[in-house]
Amino acid sequence: MKNCVVIGGGIIGLCSAYYLQKEGHQVTIIDQSNMDSGASYVNAGYLSPSHIIPLAAPGVMKKGLKWMFNTSSPLYIRPRLEPDFLKWVWAFNKSCNPKHVQRSIPAIKDIALLSQELCDEIRENENFTFHYEKKGLMMLCQSEKALEEEMKVAQLARNEGLEVENLTAVEVRKLESKAVLSIRGATYYKCDYHTTPHEFMEEMKSYLLNEGVQFYTNEKVEDIEYRDQKMRAIISTKRQLRADEFVLAAGSWSSMLTQKIGLKLLVQAGKGYRMNSFRKTHITIPAILAEAKVAVTPMNGFTRFAGTMEIAGINQRIRKARVEAIANAVSKYYPEISISTEEKADAASGLRPVSPDGLPYIGKSNKCQNLTIATGHAMMGWSMAAATGKLVSQIISEKKTAIKLSSFHPDRKF
């Protein structure tokens, strides 16, 4: 048995703690927040093997430059003269090529499918009751161009063995018979699941507490005691914690800590927004509004509208223009749905950790023997969380990992 400290109490940290305690390790979680907000609570709730294309894909950098001065665009990169940001942009640009996408697809698919399988097991084995449905995901398109692009992606998914159909507008309306839709057509990924995020988070926290996992909340890790390629302790605002093994699952804040061990982990915060509507929307199947990059999820008792990728440093500012862009997109695709002023005012944001190539960092760096890194999942944190936690526990328990980790190595070159 090892004494393990998990830095970060989001979905990745909780899943890592879950599998570590299952292996018999002593586990402590430390987080700078109260563990009741952030990206793990405001996401779209998808477990989506359909999302096989990484963020760093051909044409994305070009779009990013085009949208750089449009604060309401789906992808907004705020230019700034910070060395870490400039290195990230350079690496991101290098990754936006077809070869990278081709290499990434199998890795993304494997970890997402493993997560689905593990999420099923967690719910069954622990008698969890969090909202969890297997209704698939539709990519709704208003233009012929977008539909053609989505059909190309759908074919790539089929080649990987994923279940996906191309649908006409009439066929979509048969599936969503009560919702009024303004679309040209869609692709329908039957392989995707969805959840209500806060329900899973609360249930998992309660379980871990009952199993003896120690929680330290509202404690920021400020320093690391490091020598001979090992972390000896972390120093927070309130205490010093020693351990045999450490897990870094601090999301967008992870690179600040790796710098203390000489590891320049390229991570940028990618802000996403969400709005909830507790009114009747008649939406029953999760969807992504393809041109607008807005996610629509029917959750337990409400409908969530989420979207945007705002790479503008670590800040919690809610930009009104981005909220309005999401609201306008919803009304454009669903003409009878209008986001109210109150719902807009209640908008929340979360910071997703984005690596330059759109793939997470999972594993140990050569810089440190007892630090397992688990961050950089971008928009796929929810989809990859359970699998990431399992892989973390296998690494620390010195077992063979369920899938190959070479694509996710923290020391990979860009």
Buried (B, 14 or more C-beta within 10 A) or exposed (E): EBBBBBBBBBBBBBBBBBBBBBBEBBBBBBBBBEBEBBBBBBBBBBBBBBBBBBBBBEEBBEBBEEBBEEBBBBBBBEEEEEEBBEBBBEBBBBBBBEEBBEBBBBBBBBBBBBBBBBBBEBBEEEEBEBBBBEBBBBBBBBEEEBBEBBBEBBEBBEEBEBBBBBBEBEEBBEBBEEBEBEBBBBBBBBBBBBBBBBBBBBBBBEBBEEEEBBBBEEBEBEEBBBEEBBBBBBEBEEEEBEBBBBBBBBBBBBBBBBEBBEBEBBBBBBBBBBBBBEEEBBBBBBBBBBBBBBBBBBBEEBBBBBBBBBBBBEEEEBBEEBBBBBBBBBEBBBEEBBBEEEBBEEBBBBBBBBBBBBBBBBBBBEBBEBBBBBBBBBBBBBBBBBBBBBBBBBBBBEEEBBBEBEBBBBEBEB
